[in-house]
Amino acid sequence: MKKDKLIIVGDSAFAEIAYEYFTYESDYEVVAFSVEKAYLKRNELFGVPIVPFEDLEERYSPEKYKVFVALTYLQLNRVRTRLYKEAKAKGFTTISYISPRAFVWRNVEIGENCFIFEGNVIQSFVKIGNNVILWSGNHIGHHSIIKDNCFISSHVVVSGFVEIGENCFLGVNSCIIDRRKIARDCVIGAGAVVLQDSEEGKVYVGNPARPLEKSSYGSFKVNEA
């Protein structure tokens, strides 16, 4: 069966993982990787060419090739978001990957440039925006909303009727109880248990979760453009 042609933007560990999943568990054939010229350090990966992102539409017609932007949470998802928007501005269609080993209920809505790993449980009436990454083993409860450009790490519990704003990061083993709102640009630290609504641009840690006084956490700089 002839497969659709796909270009992965990025050449980091996540791009390598995306290549594996798209190659062995999808209807796409990865024909190229692409990075910005300033970060172009090698010519190929897995025998596939790596080409400058700035010239991508000149080498590969947006009418014939699709794109997935495979970057993680750099600058609170800002780098992935910028390249996702620029790929669309170049005329490319961005696609999503949903693992066949994820449980996704029939009426779940999932946007474009999303990556849903194995072991995720996504219950009924959930809405997931564009450019969202769900690493392995998360629970997304019924009627919850995850807005654009978020990164949900692993073994996160999002209870029912939760709303997660744009650009958020949820750390490993964090938990949000039902009917809470996580404001945009928030970092929820590993193991944090969120019992109250959050404030925009804050970092939350602990059980129960409390905001840090400084707006940084590990490699994150919250509200960095």
Secondary structure, DSSP 8 states (H G I E B T S, - for coil): ---EEEEEE--SHHHHHHHHHHHHHSSEEEEEEEE-GGG---SEETTEEEEEGGGHHHHS-TTTEEEEE----TTTTHHHHHHHHHHHHTT-EE--EE-TTSEE-TT-EE-SS-EE-TT-EE-TT-EE-SS-EE-TT-EE-TT-EE-TT-EE-SS-EE-TT-EE-TT-EE-TT-EE-TT-EE-TT-EE-TT-EE-S---TT-EEETTTTEE-SSSEETTEETT--
